[in-house]
């Protein structure tokens, strides 16, 4: 005779609760992801001469250049500043996403898959 509330094969009796928690966490993750996609992250380079804004979806939405940084004789410097600002803005977006995931999972390390 099976134990009351248990499952054959030794499954715990609170499997339904575990499934509900997993579904709730999945909904929270989806909501958090949608929220992150609407956020914008702005980074500057060259003392503010170049400013790049990206979304949580990692799309560049704005590039702002100061007049003094536009030197036809030094295009490489401008390219480097745009690249540096873009990379920093993307890093900020990644960091904010990771922080939101850690809050949700309680630091369980579930972001890249289950640890078993």
SESE-52710 format. One record per residue (C-alpha): chain; x, z, y; residue in one letter. Coordinates in Angstrom, 3 decimals, padded with zeros to 6 digits. Layout:
{"A",{X,Z,Y},"a"}
...
This chain:
{"A",{000.000,000.000,000.000},"x"}
{"A",{001.373,-001.035,003.391},"x"}
{"A",{002.009,001.573,006.040},"x"}
{"A",{-000.664,001.806,008.685},"x"}
{"A",{000.194,-000.328,011.712},"x"}
{"A",{003.249,-001.777,010.012},"x"}
{"A",{004.044,-005.226,008.709},"x"}
{"A",{005.148,-006.143,005.192},"x"}
{"A",{008.905,-006.420,004.990},"x"}
{"A",{009.601,-003.500,007.284},"x"}
{"A",{008.614,-005.070,010.637},"x"}
{"A",{008.029,-002.417,013.305},"x"}
{"A",{004.444,-001.514,014.170},"x"}
{"A",{004.987,-002.200,017.867},"x"}
{"A",{005.733,-005.920,017.471},"x"}
{"A",{002.703,-006.793,019.636},"x"}
{"A",{004.053,-004.588,022.439},"x"}
{"A",{007.448,-006.257,022.162},"x"}
{"A",{005.831,-009.699,022.389},"x"}
{"A",{003.781,-008.651,025.422},"x"}
{"A",{006.923,-007.343,027.144},"x"}
{"A",{008.742,-010.603,026.393},"x"}
{"A",{005.844,-012.648,027.796},"x"}
{"A",{005.707,-010.451,030.911},"x"}
{"A",{009.462,-010.855,031.411},"x"}
{"A",{009.133,-014.625,030.992},"x"}
{"A",{006.408,-014.752,033.665},"x"}
{"A",{008.557,-012.639,035.999},"x"}
{"A",{011.532,-014.944,035.426},"x"}
{"A",{009.419,-018.015,036.194},"x"}
{"A",{008.103,-016.413,039.387},"x"}
{"A",{011.607,-015.378,040.410},"x"}
{"A",{012.924,-018.883,039.756},"x"}
{"A",{010.184,-020.417,041.924},"x"}
{"A",{010.979,-017.903,044.666},"x"}
{"A",{014.706,-018.674,044.473},"x"}
{"A",{014.020,-022.412,044.741},"x"}
{"A",{012.391,-021.879,048.141},"x"}
{"A",{015.239,-019.786,049.555},"x"}
{"A",{017.965,-021.320,051.678},"x"}
{"A",{021.633,-020.389,051.786},"x"}
{"A",{023.848,-021.305,054.734},"x"}
{"A",{027.635,-021.185,054.783},"x"}
{"A",{030.121,-022.051,057.502},"x"}
{"A",{033.696,-023.314,057.446},"x"}
{"A",{036.334,-023.873,060.077},"x"}
{"A",{035.229,-020.903,062.150},"x"}
{"A",{031.669,-022.215,062.275},"x"}
{"A",{032.594,-025.813,063.082},"x"}
{"A",{030.840,-026.979,059.906},"x"}
{"A",{027.618,-025.443,058.618},"x"}
{"A",{025.895,-026.435,055.363},"x"}
{"A",{022.511,-025.245,054.099},"x"}
{"A",{021.399,-025.560,050.469},"x"}
{"A",{018.286,-024.462,048.628},"x"}
{"A",{018.084,-022.379,045.482},"x"}
{"A",{017.535,-025.715,043.720},"x"}
{"A",{021.069,-026.584,044.847},"x"}
{"A",{019.969,-029.347,047.169},"x"}
{"A",{021.758,-029.820,050.486},"x"}
{"A",{019.113,-029.674,053.213},"x"}
{"A",{021.250,-029.530,056.339},"x"}
{"A",{024.764,-030.334,057.517},"x"}
{"A",{025.685,-029.360,061.059},"x"}
{"A",{028.961,-030.409,062.679},"x"}
{"A",{030.430,-029.233,065.961},"x"}
{"A",{031.663,-032.026,068.215},"x"}
{"A",{035.198,-030.673,068.249},"x"}
{"A",{035.557,-031.041,064.484},"x"}
{"A",{034.791,-034.781,064.572},"x"}
{"A",{038.261,-036.248,065.031},"x"}
{"A",{038.587,-039.889,063.950},"x"}
{"A",{042.306,-039.318,063.421},"x"}
{"A",{041.721,-036.439,060.981},"x"}
{"A",{038.829,-037.370,058.706},"x"}
{"A",{040.410,-035.422,055.821},"x"}
{"A",{040.047,-032.116,057.655},"x"}
{"A",{036.332,-032.768,058.248},"x"}
{"A",{035.861,-033.720,054.595},"x"}
{"A",{037.602,-030.511,053.500},"x"}
{"A",{035.467,-028.370,055.812},"x"}
{"A",{032.217,-029.965,054.605},"x"}
{"A",{033.306,-029.462,051.002},"x"}
{"A",{034.301,-025.828,051.626},"x"}
{"A",{031.021,-024.975,053.353},"x"}
{"A",{028.978,-026.728,050.653},"x"}
{"A",{030.799,-024.949,047.842},"x"}
{"A",{030.356,-021.581,049.542},"x"}
{"A",{026.625,-022.159,050.077},"x"}
{"A",{026.226,-023.149,046.414},"x"}
{"A",{028.169,-020.046,045.352},"x"}
{"A",{025.827,-017.918,047.463},"x"}
{"A",{022.805,-019.506,045.759},"x"}
{"A",{024.306,-018.878,042.305},"x"}
{"A",{025.121,-015.280,043.198},"x"}
{"A",{021.577,-014.617,044.455},"x"}
{"A",{020.100,-016.149,041.293},"x"}
{"A",{022.354,-014.063,039.040},"x"}
{"A",{021.492,-010.914,040.994},"x"}
{"A",{017.764,-011.595,040.624},"x"}
{"A",{018.175,-012.148,036.877},"x"}
{"A",{020.171,-008.930,036.475},"x"}
{"A",{017.434,-006.980,038.240},"x"}
{"A",{014.836,-008.439,035.899},"x"}
{"A",{016.712,-007.980,032.652},"x"}
{"A",{018.175,-004.619,033.605},"x"}
{"A",{021.687,-005.928,032.964},"x"}
{"A",{020.943,-006.642,029.294},"x"}
{"A",{022.918,-009.870,029.376},"x"}
{"A",{019.935,-012.029,028.456},"x"}
{"A",{020.662,-014.740,031.005},"x"}
{"A",{022.589,-016.999,028.635},"x"}
{"A",{020.675,-016.206,025.497},"x"}
{"A",{020.037,-013.279,023.267},"x"}
{"A",{023.096,-011.271,022.232},"x"}
{"A",{022.366,-011.441,018.494},"x"}
